[in-house]
């Protein structure tokens, strides 16, 4: 049986990929890589770019091309068979990565190339690739003795296993709970769109009536609209205890089999040990070794100062909410009440609700408008391709052209469904790189979890979902519009993690611009753009509870960073204890004691954000300041757009992010724009963000 993962394809052959293909393909490609590396090192006396780096990049790309669709399917179309194959392959890849990064002969070859005359003649992207590789060898333990190398490798492998299990537990715990209703009475308050979705969810589970689930669109609709307070409390409790010992299944039985508590403890201990093996004091220091921020102290100072600026606004927001809830019969505002009364307060203050806006943002209109926005900004055209090899009927495929030439393509997977991980993300499918046959064009996976179409009603997005779509498309543009032909620093590769959110958060700004709103809005029945009266209300409500939103994100950022920076192996604090301490310092709304937010915090325990969640706020300073140039010069100013394209999006990871930012903005970043966009009063003197 031929293995599709071992053949060369322009795009993944999804219809041919089976779980039984995965482990054999990854094993074979790893063995090919080992054999190639041994041959390279035996024959390279004086390494050059072409004799050392190019063949390694080519072999690495073969492995990436096989793994990218497997990893994607594991996230969007999970099954027991695929999960088993994925887990086996993750362990193989962890071993291989450690071997590679600890190969002293390969490290010496890279160092020899860096010290050679040829290095000075290489391009900026090539030099950056070599410098990054030398850094990564050191971070990979190349300088350790044999015993420590083995321990380092064992830790890396175990951390990969733990991250996979954490993610699986969150998915399984989310899927394990749902609640069925025979009629809509218990769901009073939910709008028609949410009721239709609940009916569809019940039908998919072969149930009568209606079903609410812990998939975010369903959960959030109940929290925002359900008049039944007991139901809100029940679904809130189920959601915030996912993947914990307190978690429950649909039948009321314990879901403790999905508990992530022990995984969190082991992960933190192993990360700390890994960092100390490399000579760092803690994992936060290790994390910053490849980021824009210079030290843990600098990050904590940045977060603490932003918290101090934000907290008075958050306290004001919460006092207003409590007073409103009390005036409406809720004197003891609880965690399961805040979203419900916040939406009612928003409607009372601004006469606009998320649900009222939804009919004006049908997914198809938003997508078409988003493509028009980027055409005006960056001179690119996005075209849908009807025929392609897909993994689900919901998925669509697009190509991007500039000046009549195809430059990239992407898959768009918009809707929540069973066996699909929650959240929204961008991942690379193919990376732009120079090959013997020309330039391999970049391909991206863009994934969201929006409410799907129901019957004859198309998918209608909340404005929050519109901004999520623009956010992920910003990541996609960063990956797809690159002009760098060296894989290691092409697109999002090699970009410092605390700068990687710059293009994504930057794109969100167009969701609020009066000039852009007519492009992305149109009533799904009449085609009428969002009326000026509704737009005015939406803009007036833009910073509604922005203090609470800011302080919530800072709570997560400080929790993540302190947990890694202040870890004490002799007397480790539980994640819950650290989170409680952070909440005592910065939180305005204290969740109930049973809340186990950390047990489903996939960003830091199953994603790339460990000791790096602060990146969202760090990059938001950059994105707000970058956008302020458009505010000054025109939000559709083509020259400004071309400057952002050339100085930021096209450069990938080929230069330091501060250098790229200064090339675009003409100076270092300031925090003023972020404070202004959040509705806060900037301080009289501007603090530089970095």
Helices and strands as residue ranges (DSSP letters): G 4-6, G 14-16, H 19-43, I 49-53, H 54-76, H 80-101, H 104-115, H 117-121, H 124-139, H 146-176, E 178-181, G 184-187, H 192-204, E 210-213, H 216-225, H 229-240, G 256-258, H 261-277, H 283-288, H 296-327, H 335-350, H 354-358, H 363-378, E 380-385, E 396-402, E 405-415, E 425-430, E 433-435, E 438-440, E 442-450, H 463-480, G 487-489, G 497-499, H 502-508, G 509-512, H 514-520, H 532-540, H 546-565, H 575-586, G 597-600, H 602-605, H 615-633, H 638-647, G 649-651, H 657-665, H 672-677
